[in-house]
């Protein structure tokens, strides 16, 4: 089963590029930029990756991002992740980036985006990994700040496919960003949002009804509301679930109690993703391997999850069809 998963063609739809920042690369870039970080070694930094909640993680996440200053830093960060995609047979990645994490500390939007975009272009040519870019608004900041980010993004809107909403969920409901999502949609961005990770099912209703999202990032707490589940199924909206992240942030206490299989049984379109793999203990393949073992998923289940990852990507129909055919061919050869 492990080899089946490792060689399975798949897409990753829920990935924060700042959350791929491996300690070794963080130390290297910090040294290059002459920036001190409050850890003496890679091992000491890794030891700090113990979290009781989302906020515990975010505190270290933003601290690590402080060493990213130049376009080359963002290039190196992004290309390192895409190399891991190629190694895991991830054919397509939809990469979220948080411009406000960087612009708030004086790094220009252009610097951030150009580094990420160049790495994506090179990965397509050299690694044969396709990408789309998602610009996320930070929900702990104001809607006014999100509007500023929207304006900064407009010179690049032909290269940015979608907008997202992430960071501290509790106390920052989707309704707080209704106007900026409306404006973003008018500019041609596809709306997505984190909802129902730590927030109640009501946050998912808001994201659907007020932000008009077409895909739900996380969505675990949809199971609190039977009518909500029925609505998500009716609208054929996928959930980008992140198993190892959910355990690391104590959204679930144990992978054996993860709701993924129940979600599938209820007809929800689930995908498996790594979220912030440098912090949560595994890239996307490890998420597949661990959740398969914990829930005793079959090859057919794993195939369905991978199929959803392409089907509910933001790719055009032709690209989806090519990837789905490759996946189907693989599954038909290895399903027994």
N, C-alpha and C positions, 0 to 999 in steps of 0.2 A: 504493500500500500504506500509506503514512503516513497519508493521509486516512481510509482504511478503519479503521486502528487508532484514530486520534483520535476518530472518531465511533462506535466500537464500544461498545455497552453492556457494562459490566463491573463486577465487584466487586473490592475489595482486602481480602485476608484476613490479610496479615502486615505490620503497620504499627505502629511504636512512636511514640506521639504525641510523646515527648520527642525523637525523632529527626527530627521535621519542623521543628525550630527553626531557621529561616532566620537567617543572621547579622544582617540588618537588623532583624528583630524582636527578636533577642537584645539588640542594642545599645539598642533603644528601651525594652525592659522593664527592662534594667539601669539605664538613666538614670532611669526612673520610680521605681525602688526604691532609688536611690542606692547601687548595688552596683558595685564596681569589677571589671572583668574584665581578664585579663592580655594584652589586645590593644589596639592603638591605633586600629585601623580595621577596617572590614568586609573589606577586601582582605587585611589581615594575618591575620585570623581564617580566611578561606577558604584562605589559603596553608598553614595548619596542618592542613588536611584531607588529609594524606598518611599512609597507614597501612601498616604492615608485617604487622599481625595484628589480631585482634579486640581484644586488650587495648589496643593503641595507640588505637584508636577509642574504647573505653570511657572511657579517661582524659579525653579531650576532651568526650565525651558527658556525663559526670557534672559536669564543670566548667561546661558551659553550663547544665545544669539548676539550678545554684546560684542563678541570678537569678530563678527562679520561686518566688514567695513568697506571693502573694495569689490568691484565687479568680479574680480578673479576669485574672491572668497565664495561668492554665490555660485560661480561656475564650478568650482571644485566641489562644493557641497552637493550640487545637483548632479554632476557627472558621476560622483562616487555612488550615489543612490541608483542611477540608471545602469551603472555597471553591475550592480547587484540584481537589478531587474533582468538583465541579459543572462546572468548566471542561473536564475530561477525560472527561466522560460516565461517571464512576464513580458508579453508582447506589446502591451499598451499600458501607460500609466497616466492618470489624471492627477496632476500635482497641484496641491494647494500651497499658496504662499501668503504670508501675513505682512503686507507692506508697512502697516502701522507699527509693527514691532521694531522696524528699522527707521522709518521716517520720524518717529517720536524721539529718536536719539540722534537725529541730524544726518542720517544717511539718505541720500536722494532716492526717490522712487526709481528714477532712470538707472541708477547704479544697481539696485536690487534686481530689477526686471531684466536688464540687459545681460547680467551674468547668468541668470536662470535660463533665459531664452536661448542664449548661445550654446549652453550645455545641452539643451533639448535638441537643437538643430544638429549638433555634432553626434549625439546619441542615435538619432535617426539614420545618419549616414554611416557611422562606424559600428554601431551595435544592433541596428535594425530594431530599435525600440521606438514606437511612436508615443507621442505625448500630447496632452492638452493641458492648458494652464487655467487654474481656478484662483481668482483673487478673493481672499476672505477678509471680511470686516471683523474687527475685534469688538465683541459684544459688551465688554466691560467699559469701553469708551463710549462717547456720546454719538448720537446719530449725526450731529454736525461734523464731527471728525470723520465719520464714514463718508459724508458728502465731499469732504476735502480729498479723500482718497479716490473717490469716484472721478473727480475732476483730474487728478494727477494721472489716472489710468487712461484717459481718453486718447492720447496720442498712440497708445498701444492696443486699442480695443479690437483691432483686426487679429491680434495675437493672443488675446485673452478670451476664453470661451465662456466662462461662467463666473458668477460670484457666489461666495459662501458666507457663513456666519459661524464664528467659533470663539474660543476662550471661555471664560467663566459663565456657565449657563444659568445657575440659580440667581434669581433677582434681576436677570437681564432677558426678559421674554422677547420673542420674535416681534411682537407688536411695537417694541421700541424702535424698530428699523423699517417700519412699513413704508415710509415715504422714500427712503433711499433705495429700497428694493424696487419700488415703482419706477424711480428715475433710472435705475440700472437696467431694468427690463426695457425701458424706452431706448436705451443706448445699444440694445442688442445682446445684452448679457443674459445667459440662462441662469435662473435662480435656484440655488441649493441652500441648505442650512443644516447645522447640527441641531438636533432636537431630540429630547427624550433620552439623553445619556444620564444626566443627573436630574434634569427637569421633569416635571409631571407630564402626563399625556396631554394636558391642556396646551403645553408648549408646542406639541406636534400639530394639534388642531390649528393653532395660530399660524404656524409656519405654512401649513397647507392653505388656509383660507385668506390670510393677510399677505403673506410673502409670495404666494403662488408657486411654491417650490415644486420641482419635478423629480427630486430625489431626496431621500431623508438620510442624513449622516447620523449613524448610530440607530436611534429609534427603539431601543430596548423597551422603554416604558410605554410603548404603544399597547403592550399587552395588558395594561391597566384598564383599558377601555375597549370592550367588545365592538361597539359601534365604530370606533376609530379603526380597528383592524379591518372591519368590513369596508370602510371607506377607502383605506389604502389599497386593499385588494381590488375594489371596484375601479379605482383610478389607475391601477397598474403602475404603482410607484414603488421603486426598489428601495431597500434599506442597505446602507453600507456599514456592515457590522464589523467590529474589531475585537475579536475574542481576547487576545492577550492584553490589550489595553484595558478591557473591562475588568479583568482580574487585577492588574497592576493598580488601577485606580479604585478598586473595591466597589465597582458598580455591581459585580457579582462576586460571591465569596469563593467560588470554586468553578473551574471549567465544566465539571460534571453537572453543575446546576445552571449552566448557560442556556438561555432561551432559544438559541439558534434553531434547534431541531423542531421545537414547538412552533416557531415562526413559520418554518417550511411547511409543517403539517397544516397550519391554518391558511396556507395559500399565499403567504407573503413572499415577495421576490427578494431573497437574501443574497448578499455578496460577502466575501471574506476579504479583509484588508488589515494592514498593519498599523495604521494611524500614525504613531511616532515610534518607529521600530528601534531606534537607538536607545530609547528610554524604557521600552516595555517588553524587551526580552525576545524579539524575533521579527524577522522580515516576513513577508506574506506567506512564503512556503511553510515557515514554522507555525504560523497561525493555522494554516490548513492541517498540518500534521497533528498539532496539539488538540484542535477541536475534533478532528476525526477520531482520535484515540479516546478523548473524554466522552464523546457522545455515541461512539460506535457507528459512525457514519459509513454507509456503503459507497462503493465506487460510483454508483448511480447518483447518490447524494452529492458527492464531490464534483461529479460532472455537471450536475444541475447548478451548483454554486459557481463553477467556472463559466458555464453558459450564461448565467445571469450577468456575470462581470462584463461580458462583451455586449450582451443584448441591451443592458441598461447603461452602457457607456454613453458618452456624448458624441461618439463618432457618427459619421454619415452612414447611410444604409449600406452602401457598397463596401466600405471598410469593415463594417460589422459582419457582413456576409462572408468576406474572405477569412476573417478570424474564426467565425463560427464553423466554417467548413473545415478549417485546419483542426479545430477542437473535435469536431465530430469524427473526422478521420482517425485521430489519435484514440478517442474513446472506443470506437468500433474495433480497433486493433488490440486494445488492452483491457477491455471490460471483463473478460472472463479470467 
